[in-house]
Amino acid sequence: MVSIFLLNEEKTQTIAQRLESAYQECEIISKNASSSFYRSFRHLPSVKRKAVNALYAFCRRVDDIVDGDWLPNIDLSFLNEEAERRIEELSVIHDTEPANKEPGHTNRVKALLWFRMNLDKIETGEQIDEPIFLALADSVNRFAIDLVHLRDLVSGMEDDLYKINYQNFEDLRQYCYRAASTVGLCLVEIYGYDDPNARRHAVEMGKYLQMVNVLRDIQEDLDRGRVYLPLEEMAKFGISKIDLHDEKLPQTEGWQEFMRHYLDHVLAHRKNAIGLLSLLDKDSRYSPSLMCAAYDAILEEAMRRNGDVLTRRLKMGLYRKLQFALGMIRKPRINLFSGNL
């Protein structure tokens, strides 16, 4: 007769092994999706690094779903009716056509609904089998992450299923909050802090990073029919949405003036965001500092180009890439460039 204690021990080991395997899968997703971010995570203590990888894997897959680069390999037909209702709701909210043809649009909506469903399972403590959500559930319970932030993230990504046309900076900030600040509010719980002001700075950090992403990814987003730059603000400088496809636009005075205007807003968010780093637990400061330095370098490159983010994709120069790869952080020179555009 097998001892019940041995059976319980085997069951416990199996659960532990499944969880470890789930975290390993999240690590692979993080490593394959962004080697730069993955390198920044490696400086965290093990338990925090695993949680960040789980969070990143969740966010990566949500982004991949929206971009059409990945869908869960399961039958989601049981979500057909709910997807129809959600599509009707989104059509009313956005008052525009989807960015993708069918069945691609519906498949993306169903996949995001499935992600929401798994967040509900985490909240209610139901059994979870998918590795990403298994690891995420453990991280959420370990670090008291509020799932409302991840639901807001999914809502923000749903915006990208439609042709994006933001009118002003407030519209853009709302998107940046849902697409990035929500993630920051989860990350600070993993990093650890004592001063509640860390959450406010995390919101600003998300807006800073996402507004830089808008510049970095502008060509790819234009190809997908997405324009994140605020149209009313561009119009003040004589620039229309159609003008963004004009290869001569970056050399015009109107564009350079608009870029000064845009970068002033970016730098304002950066100024409010940078206070986050000193409020985090000491064992967690290096990783977000490294990430911030990488985005500072991208922003500097936009300034060095005199605002030309349309001709070619923004990226770090070779020297800065080497610095980042070696884990070197220097004080950014952004203040020296603020008057150059």
C-alpha positions as CSV (number, residue, x, y, z in Angstrom):
1,M,0.0,0.0,0.0
2,V,1.4,3.4,-1.0
3,S,1.6,6.0,1.7
4,I,-0.7,9.0,1.3
5,F,2.2,11.2,2.3
6,L,4.2,9.8,-0.7
7,L,1.2,10.5,-3.0
8,N,0.9,14.1,-1.7
9,E,4.6,14.6,-2.1
10,E,4.5,13.4,-5.7
11,K,1.5,15.7,-6.4
12,T,3.3,18.6,-4.9
13,Q,6.4,17.9,-7.0
14,T,4.3,17.7,-10.1
15,I,2.7,21.1,-9.4
16,A,6.1,22.6,-8.8
17,Q,7.5,21.1,-12.0
18,R,4.6,22.4,-14.0
19,L,5.1,25.9,-12.6
20,E,8.8,25.8,-13.2
21,S,8.1,24.7,-16.8
22,A,5.6,27.5,-17.2
23,Y,8.1,30.1,-16.1
24,Q,10.7,28.7,-18.5
25,E,8.3,29.1,-21.4
26,C,7.7,32.7,-20.4
27,E,11.4,33.2,-20.3
28,I,11.8,31.8,-23.8
29,I,9.0,34.2,-25.1
30,S,10.8,37.2,-23.4
31,K,14.2,36.2,-24.8
32,N,12.9,35.6,-28.3
33,A,10.8,38.8,-28.4
34,S,13.3,41.3,-27.1
35,S,16.9,40.4,-26.3
36,S,17.4,43.9,-25.0
37,F,14.6,43.7,-22.4
38,Y,15.6,40.2,-21.6
39,R,19.1,41.3,-20.7
40,S,17.8,44.0,-18.5
41,F,15.7,41.5,-16.6
42,R,18.7,39.3,-15.8
43,H,19.9,41.7,-13.1
44,L,16.8,41.1,-10.9
45,P,16.6,38.5,-8.1
46,S,15.4,35.2,-9.4
47,V,11.9,35.3,-8.0
48,K,11.4,38.9,-9.4
49,R,12.9,38.0,-12.7
50,K,10.5,35.1,-13.2
51,A,7.6,37.3,-12.4
52,V,8.7,40.0,-14.8
53,N,9.2,37.3,-17.5
54,A,5.6,36.1,-16.9
55,L,4.2,39.6,-17.1
56,Y,6.2,40.3,-20.3
57,A,5.1,37.1,-21.9
58,F,1.5,38.0,-21.3
59,C,1.9,41.5,-22.7
60,R,3.9,40.2,-25.7
61,R,1.3,37.7,-26.6
62,V,-1.5,40.3,-26.4
63,D,0.5,42.5,-28.7
64,D,1.2,39.6,-31.1
65,I,-2.5,38.8,-31.3
66,V,-3.4,42.4,-32.3
67,D,-0.6,42.5,-34.9
68,G,-1.6,39.2,-36.3
69,D,1.7,37.5,-35.4
70,W,0.3,34.9,-33.0
71,L,-3.0,33.2,-32.0
72,P,-3.6,30.5,-29.4
73,N,-3.5,27.1,-30.9
74,I,-6.9,26.0,-29.4
75,D,-10.5,25.9,-30.6
76,L,-12.1,29.2,-29.6
77,S,-15.4,28.6,-31.3
78,F,-17.2,28.6,-27.9
79,L,-16.5,32.3,-27.9
80,N,-18.2,33.1,-31.2
81,E,-21.4,34.7,-29.7
82,E,-19.4,36.7,-27.2
83,A,-17.1,37.8,-29.9
84,E,-20.0,39.1,-32.0
85,R,-21.3,41.1,-29.0
86,R,-17.8,42.5,-28.3
87,I,-17.3,43.5,-32.0
88,E,-20.6,45.4,-31.9
89,E,-19.5,47.2,-28.7
90,L,-16.1,48.1,-30.2
91,S,-17.7,49.3,-33.5
92,V,-19.8,51.8,-31.5
93,I,-16.9,52.9,-29.4
94,H,-14.6,53.5,-32.4
95,D,-17.1,54.5,-35.0
96,T,-14.8,53.2,-37.7
97,E,-14.1,50.1,-39.7
98,P,-11.8,47.4,-38.3
99,A,-8.2,47.6,-39.5
100,N,-8.2,43.9,-40.5
101,K,-10.4,41.9,-42.8
102,E,-12.4,38.9,-41.7
103,P,-11.9,36.3,-40.4
104,G,-8.7,37.9,-39.0
105,H,-10.6,40.6,-37.1
106,T,-12.9,38.2,-35.3
107,N,-10.1,35.7,-34.6
108,R,-8.2,38.5,-32.9
109,V,-11.2,39.6,-30.8
110,K,-11.8,36.0,-29.7
111,A,-8.2,35.5,-28.7
112,L,-8.3,38.7,-26.6
113,L,-11.6,37.5,-25.0
114,W,-9.8,34.2,-24.2
115,F,-7.1,36.2,-22.4
116,R,-9.7,38.1,-20.4
117,M,-11.3,34.7,-19.5
118,N,-8.0,33.4,-18.2
119,L,-7.6,36.6,-16.1
120,D,-11.0,35.9,-14.6
121,K,-9.8,32.4,-13.8
122,I,-6.8,33.8,-12.0
123,E,-9.0,36.1,-10.0
124,T,-11.4,33.4,-8.9
125,G,-8.7,30.8,-8.3
126,E,-10.0,28.3,-11.0
127,Q,-7.7,25.7,-12.4
128,I,-5.4,27.0,-15.2
129,D,-3.5,24.8,-17.7
130,E,-1.9,27.3,-20.1
131,P,1.7,28.0,-19.1
132,I,1.6,31.7,-19.5
133,F,-1.4,32.1,-17.2
134,L,-0.1,29.5,-14.8
135,A,3.1,31.5,-14.3
136,L,1.2,34.8,-14.3
137,A,-1.2,33.5,-11.6
138,D,1.7,32.5,-9.4
139,S,3.2,36.0,-9.9
140,V,0.0,37.8,-9.3
141,N,-0.5,36.0,-6.0
142,R,3.1,36.4,-4.9
143,F,3.3,40.2,-5.6
144,A,-0.4,41.2,-5.2
145,I,-0.7,42.6,-8.7
146,D,-4.0,44.1,-9.4
147,L,-5.6,42.4,-12.4
148,V,-7.6,45.5,-13.4
149,H,-4.3,46.8,-14.9
150,L,-4.0,43.8,-17.2
151,R,-7.7,44.1,-18.2
152,D,-7.1,47.8,-19.0
153,L,-4.1,46.7,-21.1
154,V,-6.2,44.3,-23.2
155,S,-8.7,47.2,-23.7
156,G,-5.9,49.4,-24.9
157,M,-4.8,46.8,-27.3
158,E,-8.3,46.4,-28.7
159,D,-8.0,50.0,-29.9
160,D,-5.3,48.8,-32.3
161,L,-7.8,46.5,-34.0
162,Y,-9.3,49.7,-35.5
163,K,-7.8,52.5,-37.6
164,I,-6.3,54.8,-35.0
165,N,-6.9,58.5,-35.3
166,Y,-6.1,60.4,-32.1
167,Q,-7.0,64.0,-32.1
168,N,-5.0,65.6,-29.3
169,F,-2.4,64.8,-26.6
170,E,-5.0,63.9,-24.1
171,D,-6.3,61.1,-26.4
172,L,-2.7,59.9,-26.9
173,R,-2.0,60.0,-23.2
174,Q,-5.1,57.8,-22.5
175,Y,-3.8,55.3,-25.0
176,C,-0.3,55.4,-23.5
177,Y,-1.8,54.8,-20.1
178,R,-3.7,51.7,-21.2
179,A,-0.9,50.3,-23.4
180,A,2.1,51.0,-21.1
181,S,1.3,52.7,-17.7
182,T,-0.8,49.6,-16.8
183,V,2.2,47.5,-17.3
184,G,4.3,49.9,-15.2
185,L,1.7,49.6,-12.3
186,C,2.2,45.9,-12.4
187,L,6.0,46.0,-12.6
188,V,6.4,48.3,-9.5
189,E,4.6,45.7,-7.4
190,I,7.2,43.2,-8.5
191,Y,10.1,45.6,-8.1
192,G,8.9,46.7,-4.7
193,Y,8.6,50.1,-3.1
194,D,7.7,51.8,0.2
195,D,6.7,55.3,-1.0
196,P,3.2,55.1,-2.7
197,N,4.4,58.0,-5.0
198,A,6.1,55.2,-6.9
199,R,2.8,54.3,-8.6
200,R,2.4,57.9,-9.8
201,H,5.9,57.9,-11.3
202,A,5.2,54.5,-12.8
203,V,2.2,55.9,-14.7
204,E,4.4,58.7,-16.0
205,M,7.2,56.2,-17.0
206,G,4.7,54.3,-19.1
207,K,3.6,57.4,-20.9
208,Y,7.2,58.4,-21.6
209,L,8.2,55.0,-22.9
210,Q,5.1,54.6,-25.1
211,M,5.4,58.1,-26.6
212,V,8.9,57.2,-27.6
213,N,7.6,54.0,-29.1
214,V,5.2,56.0,-31.2
215,L,8.2,57.7,-32.8
216,R,10.2,54.5,-33.1
217,D,7.4,52.4,-34.7
218,I,5.9,55.2,-36.8
219,Q,6.7,53.6,-40.2
220,E,5.4,50.2,-39.2
221,D,2.2,51.7,-37.7
222,L,1.6,53.7,-40.9
223,D,1.7,50.5,-42.9
224,R,-0.9,49.0,-40.5
225,G,-3.1,52.1,-40.9
226,R,-2.4,53.4,-37.4
227,V,-1.6,57.0,-36.7
228,Y,-0.8,57.7,-33.1
229,L,0.4,61.3,-33.6
230,P,-2.4,63.7,-32.6
231,L,-4.0,65.0,-35.7
232,E,-5.3,68.3,-34.3
233,E,-1.8,69.1,-33.0
234,M,-0.3,68.3,-36.4
235,A,-2.8,70.5,-38.1
236,K,-1.6,73.5,-36.1
237,F,1.7,73.1,-38.0
238,G,0.0,72.6,-41.4
239,I,0.4,68.8,-41.4
240,S,-2.3,66.4,-42.4
241,K,-2.5,62.6,-42.0
242,I,-1.8,62.1,-45.7
243,D,1.4,64.2,-45.4
244,L,3.0,61.5,-43.3
245,H,3.5,59.5,-46.5
246,D,5.4,62.4,-48.1
247,E,9.1,61.6,-48.1
248,K,9.9,65.3,-48.1
249,L,7.9,66.0,-45.0
250,P,10.9,65.6,-42.5
251,Q,12.7,68.4,-44.2
252,T,9.9,70.9,-43.8
253,E,9.8,73.6,-41.2
254,G,6.3,72.6,-40.2
255,W,7.3,69.1,-39.4
256,Q,10.4,70.1,-37.4
257,E,8.3,72.6,-35.4
258,F,5.7,69.9,-34.7
259,M,8.5,67.5,-33.6
260,R,9.8,70.2,-31.1
261,H,6.2,70.4,-29.8
262,Y,5.9,66.6,-29.5
263,L,9.2,66.1,-27.9
264,D,8.5,68.8,-25.3
265,H,5.6,66.7,-24.2
266,V,7.7,63.5,-24.2
267,L,10.4,65.2,-22.1
268,A,7.8,66.5,-19.6
269,H,6.7,62.9,-19.0
270,R,10.3,61.8,-18.7
271,K,10.9,64.4,-16.0
272,N,8.0,63.2,-14.0
273,A,8.9,59.5,-14.6
274,I,12.6,59.5,-13.6
275,G,11.8,59.9,-9.9
276,L,10.5,56.3,-9.9
277,L,14.0,54.8,-10.0
278,S,15.1,55.9,-6.6
279,L,11.8,54.8,-5.0
280,L,12.2,51.2,-6.0
281,D,13.8,48.5,-3.9
282,K,17.5,48.6,-4.2
283,D,17.8,45.1,-5.7
284,S,15.4,46.1,-8.5
285,R,16.6,49.6,-9.6
286,Y,19.2,48.5,-12.2
287,S,16.8,46.8,-14.6
288,P,14.3,49.7,-15.1
289,S,17.3,52.1,-15.1
290,L,18.8,50.2,-18.0
291,M,15.5,50.2,-19.9
292,C,15.1,53.9,-19.3
293,A,18.6,54.5,-20.6
294,A,17.8,52.5,-23.8
295,Y,14.7,54.7,-24.5
296,D,16.7,57.9,-23.7
297,A,19.2,56.7,-26.4
298,I,16.3,56.3,-28.9
299,L,15.0,59.8,-28.0
300,E,18.5,61.3,-28.4
301,E,18.7,59.7,-31.9
302,A,15.4,61.4,-32.9
303,M,16.8,64.7,-31.7
304,R,20.1,64.1,-33.5
305,R,18.2,63.5,-36.7
306,N,16.5,66.9,-36.3
307,G,13.1,65.2,-35.9
308,D,13.3,62.9,-38.9
309,V,11.6,59.7,-37.7
310,L,10.0,59.0,-41.0
311,T,12.9,58.3,-43.4
312,R,14.2,55.3,-41.4
313,R,13.4,53.5,-38.2
314,L,14.8,55.0,-35.0
315,K,17.4,52.8,-33.2
316,M,20.4,53.1,-30.9
317,G,23.7,53.7,-32.5
318,L,26.4,51.0,-32.4
319,Y,28.2,52.6,-29.5
320,R,25.1,52.9,-27.4
321,K,24.1,49.3,-28.3
322,L,27.5,48.1,-27.0
323,Q,27.0,50.1,-23.8
324,F,23.6,48.6,-23.3
325,A,24.8,45.0,-24.1
326,L,27.6,45.5,-21.5
327,G,25.1,46.8,-18.9
328,M,26.6,50.3,-18.9
329,I,24.5,53.3,-17.9
330,R,25.6,56.8,-18.4
331,K,23.7,60.0,-17.6
332,P,21.6,60.9,-20.6
333,R,22.4,64.0,-22.6
334,I,18.8,64.8,-23.5
335,N,18.9,68.2,-21.9
336,L,21.7,69.2,-24.3
337,F,19.5,68.4,-27.3
338,S,16.3,70.0,-26.2
339,G,16.9,73.2,-28.1
340,N,18.4,71.6,-31.2
341,L,15.3,70.8,-33.2
